[in-house]
């Protein structure tokens, strides 16, 4: 690995060509991955890709005029001072704001490179081109804003916000809500059955922890193995499984933790209060993200919770 200061003028131009090629491919990848959900933003990055292609063409033309046809392969990885970039397919989570931050960092790095390279160039034509490219990189942030203004009109921005919301609901809210509902409701029966059958907080706590952890593992694997997300757009299966399993466990542990209190009656009252809070939270999430009417969501969730709770109490007292 070498320092930028040790590169010859020919090597600097070769490196600049490689950098512009990398940037062009990166913007093409961003545009391709954004197009299904964010078509207007994809057009913005396509415009930036075209500009980077123009930079590369000018650099290649000057290189051929000065040094001939053969361009040595010098990559950013071969020179100290460059930040390692993650390709588009490794960006997780991949969202419009993540891509915009990445693109901004790319432009800053390119500008600094051209400024340093121009200061070292002794050929007037090379120095002029590098200075010009440094200036153009400085204006790229403004250019990106212009492209956004051209491509992202009010309706397009609204559509992209709605698309982002739909993706968030499918990839995060839905698996999380399914887990929370399962953990909060399905564990009620074993927890309160054990509580009323033994009249001992410790026994109820052990049963609740076992039910919560078991349900979390089961729901996590079930969600992860349900589909790979490529056709449904529901995101990475193991991430969905993790979210679903975690929320299932959280939902069950919520009304299990009060049974750490030795006083059985007090622990039972607190656990029942936690159950009410859990059901209210589920109702709010369903109303907020699934657009279910509040009273309808409350009735559905409350009825289900009451039936399972009653089942646990009846079994515990039988």
Order of alpha helices (4+ residues) and beta strands (2+ residues): alpha-alpha-alpha-alpha-alpha-alpha-alpha-alpha-alpha-alpha
